[in-house]
Amino acid sequence: MLNGNMTLAEALREVARTRTRREALVCGGTRLTYGELLEEVEALGAGLHGQGIRKGDRIVCLLPPSGEHATLFFAAAVLGAVLVPLSPQARPRQLNEVLADAQPGLLVTERPPEREVQVPPGTRVVHTGPSAPEGSAFAELMAHGDARLPEQAVAPEDLHALLYTSGTTGKPKGAMHSHRSLIAPVVASLKVRELWTHPTNLRQVGELAIAVARYRERLVRMVGQPFTFLSTAGWHSMTGIQVMLEALLMGDKLVAMAQFEPRECLELIQRERASLVVAVPMAYQVMLSLEDLEKYDTSSLVICGTGAAPCPPELGREIQRRFGCALYIGFGATETGGGVAITSLSDSSQKQAETVGRPLPGVRVRIVDEQHREVPRGEVGELACQGQNIMLGYYRDPELSAAAVDAEGWYFTGDLARLDEQGYLHIVGRKKDMIVRAGQNVYPVEIEHYLVAHPKIREAAVIGVPAGAAGESVWAYVRLEEGAAMSAQEVKQHCRQALEAYKVPALVRFVEDFPRGELGKPQKFRLREMALQELREAKDGR
């Protein structure tokens, strides 16, 4: 029954009506059925209303994945309030910028904000932790709300979430998402699932037959049964939000980790019989490096899903081999509600490891040049997409919104990509990361994927550094496997075996680890700063 003309609260109520006693959420010591979750959502909605929260008011959420977080997400939807989810580990500087921009009526947190945090006047602080000051406990909101929650005039196109993103640098900007833009990727995923649970034509029957032949009893056990999702991502990220919504709005069971820990993740797969786990590539890399991985029973898994950061093909193949299931690589962005494209069960192992699949139902994609003209199939250009999943714009920034989304609703991602003849999407890299060396375009992702295929190299990040008349020089920062040894010359020689001369790094630097963003991706802007500092010191003779 799920569709884009529902609000998030209507969608949850519909699921809870038909699956009241089915288990919905497992997180830490919390286990809630759909009926219990809805009761808590409506009790909290009444409590928030009693505290003066109304449609359009902003609520900042500084919580890890938890029962309280899920309840707050949907209680805000009941009222038409706007949720602003942030990482509980957000630094005071970042938090202050968001608080100043969002001007929330409520801040919900596990522990009191640090002294450096500047809570705006009029913002009430509510605590979920056991040591909450008197009168500020989250549980009190649920217990002492309005006796009857008034019906709210909330529409699918109304704003529900402000998701702040700063990319690799710069001031955080709030991507505005409506109920509809957050539900749209879930509707698309539901359609994808229906293609292989209830095929309606010969092509779909053929694809289902391929999947059954490949995954046999794992898939057969799942046909017609609810999934058990295991989410390792924070719910302040678009990845985490979409996994939460896909599980709960499709009537499945959601097992959520407050924080990723590799052994706990594997134990949860085994204990809860997870059918689908979602984690960033780095999390899979950590799990695969465990010496006793084989002692955990992961035979329930049908799908390992990943996204939010590039997944090297070698890592993708290793995930398929070690876990024995399908690899779903998804592609999306905060601005696109997450879902743009994804691989599927019927895709070949190669397509699953080397592409991000085909566009989701309801999403249109184009590959365009600098003038936003579509390029021929197979050529590299900027990826643009259009659909109900696209954000409404950036909060309080119409100029930036107009630059990102045109009048026809096309969002220009800044990602370089190509579509192959079969319609699969290949992400080549970020437009701003492209290196121009002696007039030739160099895409760092290609070099990075080639480097990490070497058995001694765990991770690599490639950047462009100014090089006078030559344009830019290619520098590679390399992280070796534990105990491995390699020289810069060996790395270059490895590259010369398969890469064109202009793609071979001019300089190789070895690092113990990379400066990283929240999702574990190497921060290339910091690597560039390191490279420029090194060039300055060399010029000064230091």
MARDREN-276437 format. One record per residue: x, y, z of N, C-alpha, C, O in turn. Coordinates in steps of 0.02 Angstrom, whole numbers, plus 50000, padded with zeros to 5 digits. Example, Ala and Ser with C-alpha at 12.3 -4.5 7.8 and 13.67 -1.06 7.14 Angstrom:
<recs>
506604971650390506154977550390506604983550390507124983450423;506424988850354506844994750357506455000250394506705005750402;
</recs>
This chain:
<recs>
500414993950000500005000050000500435006350000500165011849991;501085005650010501525011450015501545015249949501635012249896;501475021849953501525025949892501745033049910501735034949969;501925036849859502195043449869501685048649889501875054449901;501055046849893500535051649914500375050949988499885053650012;500795047250024500725046550096501225051050132501745052850105;501055052850194501565055750237501915049950273501675044250270;502475051350305502835046150341502415043250398502455037250411;502035047550431501605045050486501055040450458500915035350488;500755042350402500235038150372500525031350352500205026250360;501135031450325501445025250303501575020650362501445014650358;501835023350417501965019250476501305016550505501275010650524;500795020750507500145018350534499865012650492499575007950519;499955013050426499705007750383500075001250396499764995850399;500735001550403501114995550417500914992650485500814986650492;500854997050536500684994750603499984991750605499864987050644;499524994250565498844991550563498834984450538498444980350563;499254982950489499244976250459499744971350489499704965350477;500224973950529500744969650557500854971350631501424971750654;500314972350667500344974850736500824970950779501204973950817;500814964250775501214960150821501884958050792502264954550826;502034960050731502674958250702503224962550733503134968550745;503804959450746504364963250774504614968350723504724966750665;504694974450747504894979950702505614982050713505994982650665;505804983150776506454986250790506804982650847506514981350900;507444981050835507874978150886508504982550889508864983250839;508634985350947509234989550954509444989551027509084991951071;510044986851040510264986251109509774981851147509634976251127;509514984451204509034980651243508314981851223507854979151253;508204985951171507534987651149507284982751096507624981251047;506674980151107506344976051056505614978451053505254978151102;505414980950994504744983750987504384980450928504674979350875;503744978850939503324976750882503084983150847503184988650872;502764982250789502494988050754501954991550795501914997650795;501544987650829501034990650871501334994750927501105000250942;501854992050960502184995651015502545001850989502535007051022;502865001350932503205007150903502715012750889502845018550906;502145011050859501645016250844501375019450908501275025450910;501255015450959501025018151023501515023251050501325028651074;502165021651047502675026251072502715032551030502805038051056;502645031650964502675037450919502105042250935502215048350940;501505039750943500935044150955500955047151025500735052851034;501215043451074501295046251141501805051951140501705057151172;502365050951104502865056251099502605062151060502735067951078;502225060851007501925066350969501485070651013501495076751009;501085067351056500655071051103501085075051152500915080751169;501635072051175502075075451222502405081551191502455086851222;502635080851129502955086451094502445092051082502595097951090;501835090051064501315095051053501165098851117501055104851117;501165095151174501055098251238501595103251257501485107751297;502195102351229502755106851241502785112551190503265116351188;502275112951148502235118551101502545117351033502595121950993;502765111151019503045109650953502485109250902501995105550911;502555113050849502035113450797502335112150728502945111350721;501905111950679502115110750610502655115750589502575121750599;503195113250560503735117450536504275118850587504825121050569;504145117450652504665118450703505225113350695505105107550678;505845115550706506415111150697506595107650763506595110650817;506755101150757506975097150815507655094250798507705090050752;508175096250833508845093450822508905087050863508765086850922;509115081650829509185075150860509925073150861510225072150808;510205072650921510905070750930510955063750960511305062651009;510585058950930510555052250958510845047150910510805047950849;511145041850937511335036150895510705032250876510175033750903;510745027350831510175023150818509915020050883510295017250922;509255020650894508955018450957508205018650950507935021350902;507865015850999507135016251001506915023551006506425025450974;507265027551046507085034651054507165038350988506745042550971;507695036750951507805040250887507255038550837506975043150805;507085032250830506555030250784505885033350803505515035750761;505745033350868505115036250892505085043750877504575046350856;505645047250889505665054450876505585055950802505245060650783;505895051850759505855052850687505125052950664504915057450627;504745047950686504055047450663503585052050703503075054150676;503745053550766503325058250804503355065150773502855068650770;503955067150749504015073450713503575073350650503265078350633;503545067550617503135066950556502395067650573502015070650533;502185065050630501475065650651501285073050657500735074950637;501735077050684501595084150696501735088650636501515094350634;502095085950586502315090250532502915094350551503095099250518;503245092450607503855095850628504435093450584504375088650546;505005096850589505575095550545506145092750587506395096150633;506355086750572506895083550609507575085550579507655085750518;508045087050623508725088750602509195083750636509455085150690;509315077950605509735072850636510475074450626510695075950570;510855074250680511575075550678511945070050714511665066550756;512575069250697512985064150730513065065750804513215071550821;512975060850848513105062150919513825064150933513975067050985;514275062650885514975064550892515135071250857515725072850849;514625074950838514745081350804515165085950848515045086650908;515655089150817516085093850853515695100250869515235102050833;515875103550925515515109750943515475114850886514965118050877;516025115650849516015120650795515485118950743515095123250723;515465112550721514965110550671514265111150700513805113450666;514185109050762513535109250794513285116450801512695117850789;513725120950819513535128050826513295130950760512815134750758;513635129150705513435131650639512735129250621512335133050595;512595122950635511935120150619511405123150664510865124950640;511535123750729511055126650775510885133850756510305135850760;511395137650736511275144550716510845144950653510435149450646;510945140150607510565140150545509855137450555509385140350529;509785131950591509135128650598508685132050649508065131750642;508975135150700508585138350753508035133650779507435135050772;508235128050810507735123050831507345125150893507565129250933;506745122250899506355123250959506535118151012506395119151071;506845112650990507005107151036507665103951015507805103150955;508065102051064508695098351053508655092051096508605092451158;508685086151064508645079751100509335076551097509615075551043;509605074851156510285072351159510355067151215509955067051262;510855062851210510985057851262511285061051324511115059151380;511715066051314512065069151370512055076751361511975079151304;512145080551415512135087851408512645090251357513195087551354;512475095351318512945098151269513575100851303513555103151360;514125100451267514755103151294514695110651303514275114051273;515135113351347515095120451363515185124951302514925130451300;515565122351253515695126551193515085126951147515055131151102;514585122651158513995122551115513535128451133513355129351191;513365132351082512945138251092512225136651074512005137451017;511845134451125511145132751114510745139251107510775143551151;510385140151051510025146451040509505147751095509215143051121;509385154151111508865155751160508195152951137508025153351078;507825150151183507165147351166507185140151145506655137151135;507785137151139507835130051121507835125851185508275126551227;507345121551192507305117251251507745111051240507735108151186;508125109151290508565103251286508245097451324508055098151382;508175091751290507885085751320508415080151317508755079351267;508475076251372508985071051377508675064151378508155063051410;508995059351344508765052451346509165048251395508955042751412;509725050851419510155047051464509855046351534509385049751551;510145041851574509885040551641509975046251690509625046751740;510455050751676510595056151723510315062851699510615068151709;509725062651667509415068751641509215073351699508925071051748;509355079751694509135084451746508375084351752508015082851704;508135085851811507415085551825507025089951776507205095751763;506495087151748506075090851702506305090751630505995093751586;506865087251616507125087251547507195080151519507525079251468;506885075251551506955068251528506495066751470505915068951468;506755063051422506385061051362505755057251381505215058351352;505815052751430505245048651451504665052851476504085051051468;504825058651507504285062951532503865065851476503265066851484;504175067051419503795069651361503255064651341502685066551325;503435058251341502965053051319502415051951371501855050051353;502575053051435502105051451488501625057151504501085056051531;501825063351487501425069151508501235073551449501285079651452;501015070451395500815074251336500075076251339499725074851387;499855079551285499145081151279498745074651283498945069551256;498175074951316497755068951321497555066351253497515060351242;497445070951208497255068851140497645073051090497615079251091;497995069751046498395073250996497935075850941497615071850907;497905082350931497475084950877497705082550808498305081450797;497225081650763497405079850695497805085450663497625091350669;498355083650630498795088650600498705088650524498635083350493;498695094450495498635095150421499335094550391499655099550376;499565088350382500235087150354500155084050285499765079350277;500525086550236500485084150167501135080850146501665082350175;501115076350097501725072950074502275077750052502865076250059;502085083550025502595088150000502885092650055503325096750041;502635092050116502885096150171503595094050191503785088150184;503975098850215504655097550238504645093050300504275094350347;505065087850300505115083550359505815083450388505895082850449;506335083950347507015083250374507485088250342507455089750283;507935090850384508505094850361509125090550372509305089050429;509455088550318510045084250323510645088450303510745090150245;511045090050352511605094550341512205090750313512405085550338;512485093650260513075090750228513535096350208513325101650185;514175095150218514675100050197515145097150145515625100450126;514995090950123515445087850075516125086750108516165084050163;516645088950074517315088050102517555094250140518015093850180;517235099950128517445105950162516895111250154516435110350115;516955116550193516475121950185515935121750238515885117050277;515525126950238514975127750285514435122450274514265121050217;514175119350328513635114450319513035117550285512845123250299;512735113750239512125116150205511575110950215511695104950210;510985113350230510435108850247510025106850186509655110950159;510085100550166509665097950112508965096750139508875093050188;508465099850108507775099450131507425093550098507375093150037;507175088950140506805083250114506095083050140505965083850200;505635081850094504935081250111504775074050130505195069550122;504165072850154503935066050165503985062050100504205056350100;503775065250045503765061749980504465059849957504575054349933;504945064449964505625063049938505975057649979506415054249954;505775056850042506065051550083505715044850072506025039550077;505075045050055504705038850042504855036249972504835030149961;504985040649924505075038649854505595033049845505455028249809;506205033349875506675027849867506425021249897506605015949874;506015021749949505735015649980505235012449931505235006349922;504815016649901504345014049850504725010749793504525005549768;505275013849771505685011049717505975004349738505974999549698;506235003849800506514997549824505984992149829506114986249815;505384994149848504834989349852504664986549783504524980549776;504694990849733504564988549664505114983749641504974978849607;505734985149659506284980749641506184973949674506284968749642;505994973849737505874967549772505304963649739505344957549732;504784967149720504204963849689504394960549622504084955649602;504894963349588505104960449524505344953349531505244949249486;505654951749589505904944949596505504940749645505634934749652;505014943749680504564939649721503924938049684503614932849695;503714942649639503094941649600503214943749528502944948849506;503624939949490503774941849421503134941849379502704937649387;503094946749333502484947449292502604946349218502134946449179;503234945249198503364943949127503944939049120504274937449170;504074936849059504584931749048505284934049067505694930249092;505424940549054506094943149072506204942749147506734940649170;505694944849185505754944549257505804937449283506174935949330;505424932849252505464925849271506164923249259506434919449300;506464925249202507144923149186507644925749237508104922149258;507564932149258508014935049307507954931549375508454930449409;507334929849393507234926249455507564919449453507864917149502;507504916049395507814909449388508574909849395508884905449426;508874915149368509594916249374509784917049448510274914049472;509394921249483509544922449554509464916149596509884914849639;508944912249583508824906049621509394901049608509634897749655;509604900549545510144895949529510794898049564511194893749582;510894904449572511524906849601511524906349678512024904449708;510954908149710510944908649783510534903049816510504902649877;510224898949776509874892849797509454893849860509024898249864;509604889549911509154889449969509134895950008508644897450041;509674899950004509664906450039509084910650014508724913750053;509014910849948508494914949918507804911649926507314915049940;507774905249916507134901649921506824902649990506214903549996;507244902550043506994903650111506674910450119506234911350161;506894915350079506664922250089506044924050048505704928850065;505894920349996505334922249952504684922349992504484917450023;504354928149991503724928950026503784930150100503274930850134;504404930350127504514931350198504784938450211505104941450167;504644941150270504934947750286505684947250292505954942150314;506024952550273506754952850281506924954650353506514957450390;507534952950372507824955650433508424959850412508934957250391;508354966450418508884971150400509344972050460509114972450517;509994972250447510474974250498510824980450474511184980350424;510714985950510511004992450491511574994250537511504994050598;512144995950507512724998050546512845005550540513315008150569;512425009050502512535016250487512145020650536511595018750558;512425026350553512075031150596511465033950560511465034650499;510955035650598510335038150568510345045650555509835048550537;510915048750564510995055650543511225055950470511215061250439;511445050150444511665049850374511095047550330510635044250353;511125049350266510595047250220510575039650213510035036750207;511155036450214511175029150210510785026150268510355021750258;510925028350329510585025750388509845027050387509445022650405;509645033050366508925034750364508565030350314508015027950328;508865029350255508525025350205508465018050225507955014850211;508975015250258508915008350282508365007850334507965003250332;508335012650380507805012750430507115012950398506675009250417;507035017450349506385018150317506205012150275505635009950275;506695009350239506555003450198506314997650242505834994250224;506654996550297506454991050341505774992250372505334987950368;505674998050403505064999250441504455000550398503894998750417;504545003750340503955005150298503784999450251503254999550220;504224994350247504054988450208503844982650253503744977050230;503784984050319503544978950364504044973650383503854968150403;504684975150376505214970350393505444971450465505174975750500;505944967650485506244968750551506894972450543507304970650500;506994977550583507604981550581508014980250644507794981650700;508614977650634509104976850688509614982450677509934982650625;509694986750726510124992650717510684992650769510564991150828;511274994450747511844995150792511925002550810511935006850766;511995003850875512115010750896512785013250870512865019150855;513265008550864513925010150838514225003750810514144998450840;514555004250753514814998150721515404995350761515864998950781;515374988850771515934985050800515924978350763515414975050763;516484976250732516464970650686516204964150715515794960750685;516444962250775516224955950804515484956250825515114951350817;515284961850852514574962650871514134962150809513584959150812;514364964950754513984964550691513894957350670513344955250652;514424953550671514394946550650513974942450699513614937850678;514014944050763513594940550812512854942050801512434937550809;512694948250782511994949950768511734946450705511164944250704;512164945950654511964942250594511774935150613511264932450590;512194932150654512094925150675511474924450720511054920050708;511414928750771510874928050820510184929950792509694926550805;510164935450754509524937850728509354935050660508824936550632;509794930950632509704927950566509564933450514509074933250477;510014938250512509934943850466509964941450394510384937350376;509514944050353509514942350282509854947650240510064946350184;509914953750268510224959150231510614963450280510334965950329;511254964450267511664968850309511894974650266512074973750208;511884980650295512114986650260512674989850300512604991350359;513244990850266513834993850299514254997450247514214995850187;514645002250268515095005750221515665000950203515804996250240;515995002050146516534997550125517064996350178517314990750186;517245001550215517775000850266517564995850320517984992250346;516914995750337516674991050388516744983850364516944979450402;516584982650300516674975950272517424973950273517604968350288;517834978850256518564977450255518804975250324519214970750330;518544978550376518734976750445518484969750462518854965750491;517854968150444517584961550460517974956050423518124950850451;518134957350360518484952350320519204951150345519494945950331;519474955850381520154955150406520194951050471520734949350494;519614949450501519614945550562519834938350548519594935150502;520294935950588520574929150576520054923750588520074918450556;519584924950634519084919850650518404921250619517884919250646;518394924750562517764926450529517334920250517516724920350524;517664914750499517284908650479516904905550537516464901450525;517054907450598516704904250655515994906950662515574903950695;515854912650630515184915550634514734912750579514954911950522;514114911150596513644908450547513294914250511512864917550539;513494915350449513194920750409512774917850351512644921250302;512564911550359512204908150304511514911050292511194909550241;511254915150338510604918150328510624923950279510104925950252;511224926750267511284932650224511114931050151511364926250122;510684935250123510534935050052510884940750017511104940149959;510934946350052511214952450021511684955850070511524956750129;512274957850046512714962650080512654969150042512834969549983;512404974250074512314980750042512844985650064513054985550122;513054989950018513544995050036513435001249993513085001149943;513755006550014513695013049979514025018250022514415016650067;513855024650010514105030350048514835031950034515065037550046;515215027050008515915027949989516055022949933515725017749930;516545024449889516695019649835516905012849862517275012449910;516655007549830516835000749849517294997949794517054996649739;517944997149808518394994449756518154987549733517924983549773;518204986149667517974979649642518274973649678517934968649689;518924974149696519234968549732518894967249799518804961449818;518714972549834518364971749897517664968849884517434964449922;517334971149832516674968549814516694961049801516254957349823;517204958849764517264951649749517404947549812517164942049820;517804950449857517964947049920517334946349964517244941249996;516914951549965516284951250003515844945649975515564941750013;515784945349909515374940049878515644933149896515264928649913;516304932349893516614925849904516554923649977516364917949991;516724928150023516754926150093516064925450125515964921250168;515594929750105514924929350135514444924950093513914923050117;514634923450031514234918949990513554921649971513084917749961;513504928149964512844931049947512924936549896513484938049873;512364939549877512374944949827512664951349857512624952549918;512964955349815513224961849834512794967249803512754967749742;512484971249845512104977049821512514983249833512604985349891;512774986249780513104992749787512604997949765512374998049708;512435002349812511965007649797512315014249785512855015449812;512015018449745512295025049734511755030249747511185029549724;511935035349784511485040849797511855046449831512475046249836;511485051349854511785057049888511275059649938510685057949935;511515063749984511055066850032510505070549995509925070450015;510695073849940510215077849902509715073749862509205076349840;509855067249853509405063049812508995058249855508725053349829;508955059449920508585054949962508905048049966508585043249986;509535047549946509885041149947509855037649881510365036849847;509265035449861509215030749805509245033849736508825037949718;509735031849696509775033449625509845027049584509475025949536;510315022749604510435016549567510675011249616510935012849670;510585004849597510814999349639510884993049597510534992049548;511344988749618511404982249585510854977649611510494979349658;510774971749579510224967349598510444960149600510994958349579;510004955849627510144948749634510304945249569510714940749567;509984947449515510074944049451510684946549412510854943749361;510994951849436511594954449403512174949449410512214945849460;512604949249360513184944849364513634947249421513594952949442;514064942749444514544944549497514964950449476515144954749518;515144950749412515554956249387515174962849391515454967849414;514554962949369514154969149372514054971349444514074977349459;513944966549489513854968349559514474971549589514424976049631;515064969249568515684971749597515944978049563516294982049595;515784978949499516114984249460515664990049440515894994949411;515014989649455514554995149439514134996749500514184993449552;513725001949494513235003349547512535001649521512035004249546;512504997149472511864994649448511504999249400511805003549368;510854998249397510425002149353510015007049393509915006049453;509765012349362509345017249399508725013749428508445009249399;508535016049487507945013449521507315015549485507315020549450;506775011749492506135013749462505935020749484505975022449543;505725024849436505515031649452506075036749450505945042749459;506695034449440507265039149438507535039449366507685034249336;507595045449339507885046449273508595049049282508735053149325;509045046549240509745048849243509975051049174509755048549123;510425055749175510765058049114511505058949129511695060449186;511915058049078512625059749083512735065749038512605065348978;512955071249067512965077649030513665080749029514095079049070;513765085348980514395088948976514355095449016513875096449054;514845099749007514875106049046514285110549032514095114549075;513985109948973513395114048955512745110448971512205112648950;512795104849008512215100849027511865097648967511265096348970;512255096348914511995092648856512165085348865512715083648886;511695080948848511805073848858512355071348811512375073148752;512805067248838513365064648799513175057748772512715054548799;513515055248720513365048648693513475043148744513895043748789;513095037648738513145031948783513875029448785514195028648733;514125028348844514805025848853515315031248869515855029748894;515145037648854515615043048869515545045448941515005044848971;516085048248968516085050749036515815057949038515995062048995;515395059349087515145066049097514875066549168514955062049208;514545072149183514265073049249513585069449254513185069749207;513465066149309512835062649320512305067649345512415071249393;511735067649310511165071649332510575066849342510515061949305;510155068249390509585063849401508955067849419508995073449442;508385064649406507745067949416507245062749443507245057049421;506835064749490506335060249518506035063249581506245068549604;505555059749610505235062249671505705061949731505545064849784;506265058549724506745057949779507195064149787507555064649837;507175068749740507635074449742507415079449796506825080549806;507905082249831507765086949885507365092949860507335094349800;507065096549907506705102749890507195108449877507015113349844;507795107849901508305113149894508705113549958508625109450003;509145118549963509535119650023509195124850067508955129950043;509175123450131508825127750180509115134750180509725135750189;508675139550171508855146650173509415148550124509795153150137;509455145050068509965146650018509695145549947509885140649914;509255150049924508955149149858509455149349801509365146149750;510005153149810510505153749757510875147049747510965144749691;511075144049802511415137549799510925132149774511125127649738;510295132749794509785127849772509705128149696509665122949663;509675134149669509585134949596510175132349557510105130049501;510775132749587511375130249553511395122649553511695119549508;511075119449602511085112149608510515108749571510615103349542;509915111749573509325108749543509025113749493508855119349512;508965111749429508705116449379507945116849380507625113549421;507675120949336506945122149335506545115949319505955115549337;506845111049286506495104849269506585099449322506355093749313;506925101149377507005096349432507605091749425507645086749460;508075093249379508675089149372509195091449423509365097349428;509435086649462509965087949510510635085949480510715080249457;511105090549481511775089249453512235087349511512405091349554;512445080949510512755077949568513475079949580513725079549637;513825082149527514545083349534514955076949528515565077149534;514615071349515514965064949504515065063649430514625064849390;515665061249413515805059249345515625051949336515795047749377;515265050449282515005043649273514925042149199514985046549157;514785035749185514595033749117514085028249121514065024349170;513665027749070513175022349064513415017549011513565019648955;513465011149027513675006348975513095004348931512525006548942;513215000148882512704998348833512114994648864511574994648835;512224991548921511684987948954511314992149005510864989749040;511504998549009511155003149055511425003149126511105006049170;512004999949137512305000049204512715006449214513035008949167;512685008949275513015015249291513695013949322513755010149370;514205017249294514885016749320515085023549347515075028449310;515265023949411515485030249440516235030849431516615026549454;516455036049399517165037049383517515041149437518115040149448;517165045549469517465049649521517095056149530516575057149498;517345060549572517045067049582517315071949530517915071749514;516885076149506517075081049455517655085449480518125086849443;517605087549543518125091949570518775088249584519295091449592;518755081549585519365077649598519735075849533520295073449536;519405076849476519725074949413520385078749404520435084649418;520895075149381521565077949372521685079049297521545074549256;521935084849279522115086249209522875086349206523195090949231;523155081249173523885080649169524095080949096523945076549057;524445086249080524685087249011524115086548960524195083448908;523535089448977522965089348932522545082948934522035082548900;522745078148973522385071848978521985071649044522225073749096;521355069149039520945068449099521135062049136521165056649107;521265062749201521435057049243520905056449297520775061249333;520605050549304520085049449354520395045449412520565039649404;520465048649471520805045449527520525038549546520915034149565;519875037649541519575031249562519875025349523519985020049552;520005026349458520285020949418520965018749446521105012849452;521385023649463522045022049490521985018949559522345014249575;521535021649600521445019049668521225011649666521485007549704;520745010149622520505003249618521064998549594521114992849616;521475000949548522034996849524522544995749580522804990249588;522685000949619523175000349673522944995349726523334991149748;522304995749748522084991449803522004984149780521914979749822;522034982849715522034975949692522704972549707522744966349705;523224976449722523874973549739523824970449809523554973749854;524064964449820523984961049884524304964649944524104963450001;524794969049931525114972449987524794979150005524954982250055;524324981449962524034988149972523324987549999522894984449967;523204990450057522534990150087522094995750061521494994650048;522365001750053521955007550035522395012649999522995013050011;522075016449955522455021649917522005027549904521395026849897;522305033349901521945039449883522395043449836522985044649851;522125045349780522505048749727522235055849719521635056949715;522705060649716522505067749709522925071049655523435068349633;522685076949633523055080949586523395086849622523085090049664;524015088149605524405093449637524655098149581524915095649531;524595104749590524825109449538525535107949514525975106749554;525625108149447526285106549419526455111149361526715108849310;526315117549368526515122449317526215121149250525605120049244;526635121249197526395120549128526075113749115525665113149070;526255108749154525975102049145525265101449172524925096349163;525025106749205524365106649234524385103949305524475107649353;524305097449311524335094249377524765088049375524845084849323;525025086349433525415080249441525005075349483524625077449527;525075068949469524705063749505525105061449565525675059049558;524815062249624525125059849686524685054249714524065054849714;524995049049739524625043449770524835042749843525425042249859;524335042749887524445041249957524225034049968523665032249951;524665030049997524565022750000524605020350072525055022150110;524125016150091524125012850156524225005450144523815002250110;524765002650171524934995650158524574990950207524354993050261;524524984650186524264979550232524744978850291525334980250285;524474976750347524884976050407525454971150394525354965550371;526064973450410526654969250402526954969250332527494966450322;526614972550284526864972650215527384978250207527374983250243;527824977350159528334982350144528354983450068528334978650030;528404989750048528434991549977528794998149971528755002350016;529144999149916529455005549903529025009449854528595006649820;529145015949852528775020149804528905017849732528465017949690;529515015749720529685013349653529295007049635529095006249577;529195002749683528804996549670528074998349654527764995149611;527805003249688527115005449675527065008149603526595006549567;527535012249585527535015149517527615009649465527275009749413;528055004949478528164999549430527524995349422527364993149366;527184994249477526534990649474526054994449429525704991349388;526035000949435525575005049394525765004749320525335004649277;526415004749307526645004749237526444998449200526414998349138;526304993049237526124986649205525454986949169525334983149123;525004991449191524324991349163524044998249147523574998849109;524335003549177524055010149167524455014149115525055013149107;524105018649080524445023049033524955027349071524865028649130;525475029549036526025033049068525785039249106526055040849159;525285042849079525075049149110524665047849174524525052449212;524475041449186524095039749247524555037149303524345036549360;525175035749286525635033149337525815038749385526035044049364;525735037649451525885042949499526595045449493527075041649488;526665052049494527325055049493527655054449561528275054349567;527245054049613527515053649680527065049049722526445049249716;527375044949764527005040449808527195041949880527795042349896;526705042749923526825043749993526465038250033525885036650018;526795035350082526495030150123526235033150188526565037350218;525635031050209525325033750270525105027950314524935022550290;525115029050380524855024150428524095023850422523795018550427;523795029750412523075030250402522925036950368523365041250364;522315037650345522115043850312521725048350359521395045850406;521745054950348521245059150380520565057150351520495056650290;520075056150394519445053250370518855057550389518845061050439;518345057150346517695060150361517295055350404517535050050423;516685057250418516265053450464516125046350440516075041750481;516055045450374515895038850348516515034750332516465029350302;517095037250352517705033450343518075034850278518605032050266;517785039250236518115040750172518735045150184518705049750224;519295043750149519875048250154519675055350133519335056250083;519905060250171519755067250155520295069950109520845071650130;520125070250045520625072149996520825079450001521385081249983;520375083650026520575090650033521145091350084521565095850078;521145086950135521695087150184522335084350154522875086650170;522275079250112522865076550078523165081850033523775082450028;522725085749999522985091249956523355096349999523885098849979;523075097950057523405102750102524095100150122524575103950124;524145093650136524785090550154525275090950096525865092450105;525015089650035525455089849976525705096949962526295097949947;525255101849968525445108749955525955111150007526415114949991;525855108950070526335110750122527025107750107527535111050116;527025101650082527655098350064527995102150007528605102950008;527615104349958527895108149902528185114849926528715116949903;527815118149972528065124549998528725123650035529185127650028;528765118350076529365117150114529955115450069530525117450081;529805111650015530335109949967530595116249932531195117049920;530125120749915530315126949881530735131349927531205134749905;530565131349992530925135450041531575132150063531965135150101;531705126050039532325122650056532325119550125532855118050153;531725118550153531685115550219531675107950215531655104650267;
</recs>
